[in-house]
Amino acid sequence: MRKSTRRIVFLYLPILIAVTSCTLWVVKPDPKSGAVSKVSGLAIVNVQPEELQSQSTVENALKIDVGVDKLTDTEVTFHIAMESYQNLDAIKADPLETTILTIQGDLPFKPTHWKETNHDDYHLEGYLTFAINRRPTHLKLSIFEMEERVFEWKLDPGSSE
């Protein structure tokens, strides 16, 4: 066997198999519950009806992506991802201190839990959870950095988890 062929068979092929296996294990859905996945002990229910599509803004050299990942009568969890190579103060800010949720237009809630999944000098990503007291018909998530960023969803009263 030639040296280059041996290198491919004994070095690169096992690495490729290991990476593929790990990737499939990470993205594999839970067969018991279907759409429920776990992120370091935090159960996330992927609900994405049309009215709950992810939203994104880019202002002040900061990109913010927000999606609703869990919605029940008592809890809302958002997936938040921030990226900036210039506005680093926003990346370093604590989402528990810079975010507020308003439901039904006037009931404000502070977040109860932040589960960080990725953080470096230029990125911040994780799940922000709010305890609420009723099933919302309107969600308004405000993230404060240089200016208030508003993400809003109007929900169908009959929408389910």
N, C-alpha and C positions, 0 to 999 in steps of 0.2 A: 504494500500500500504506500502511495506517495505521502510525503510529509504534509502537504497541504490538505489532502483528503483525510488523513489521521487527525489533523487539527480540527477540521470541521466535525468529524464523527465523534471524537472524544472530548472536545472542548465546547464548541459552539452549539451543537445539537442538545446536549444536556441542559445548557443554560436556557436555550429557547424553550425546551419542554418545561423547565421549572417556572419560567416567567409566565408562560401560557397557563399552566396549572394554577398558579397563584391568582392570575387575573380572572380565570373562570370561577375560582372559589370565592373571590371578593364580590363579583357581580351576580352570582347564582342566587335566584330568588328562593325564599323559604317555602318549601313545598307544603307545609302545614297551613300557612296563613295567606299565601299568595302574594299580596302587595306589601306585606310588612317586612321591613328589614331592620337590623340592629346596627347601630353605630356606637361602639364602645359602651354597651349597656343601655343606650337610649333607644327605645322602640320608635321607629319612624313609620308612619302610615303614608304611603304615597297616594294622595288624592289629587287628581289633576283634572277635574271637570273643566269645561271651557271657561267658566267664570273665574277659575283659580289659576290661570296660566301665570308662569313666572314673568317678572317684570325687570327691566334693567334701565339704569340711567348712567350718564357720563357727564359730570360737571366738576369744575375745580380740579381737573386732572385726577379724578377718582371715579372708577367704575364700580357700581354696586348692582349686584344681581340678587333678587329676592323672590323666593317661591314659598307657597304655603305647602307644608309637608304633612301636617296633621291638624285636623279640625274636628273637635267634639263640642259637646255642650259645656264642658268645663276646662278645655285647654286648646290652645292654638300654638303650633310650632312652625317657625319659619326657617328655611335654609337661606343663609346670607353669605354671599361671597363678595369680598372687596379686593380691588386691585389698583395699585397706583405706584408709579415710579417717581412721583414728585410730591404728592400730598401724604407724606409719611405719618403725620400726626393723626390722621383719620384711621390709618391702619393700626396704630398703637392704642387707640382709644378703646375703652371698655364698653362693649355693646349693652351691658346691664345699666350703664350710666347715660348712654347717648340715644336710647331708643324708647319709644312709648307707643302703645297700641290703643286706638280708640275704636270702640264698636258702637253700632247704632248711632253714630254721629256725635255722641257726647259722653260716653262712658270710658274714661281713661284707665289704662292698666300699665303698670311697670312690669318688666320681664322678671320672671322668677328663676330662670336657669339659662346659662350659656354653656354649650358643649362645643368646644373648639375642636375642629378636625384638621385644620391646616393654618399655620401661622409662620411667616418669615418677614423679612424687612419690607416686602412689597405686596404681600397677600395676607388676607384674613378670611377664614371660612369656618362656618360652624352652624349650629342649630340653636335658635333663640326661642324659649318657651314662655308663654304667658298663661297664667291661671285666670279663667274668666268665669262669670256667673250665669251665663245663658248662651244659647245658640245664637251666634251673630247673623245678621242679615247684611251687614256692611262692616268691612275691615279697613282700617286706615292705620298703616304702620308708618311712623315718622322716625327717621334717623337724622340726628343732628350732627353736622360737622360744621363747615363754614356757614352753610345755610341749611335749612330744613329740607330733607328729601322725603317726599310723600309717595307711598305705594298704596293704592286703593283697590279693593275688590268688592263688588256688589254681588251678594249671594242669592241664589234661588232659595226661598224658604223651604222648599222640599228637597234640597240637596242632601245627600247622605254622606257618611264617613266614607 
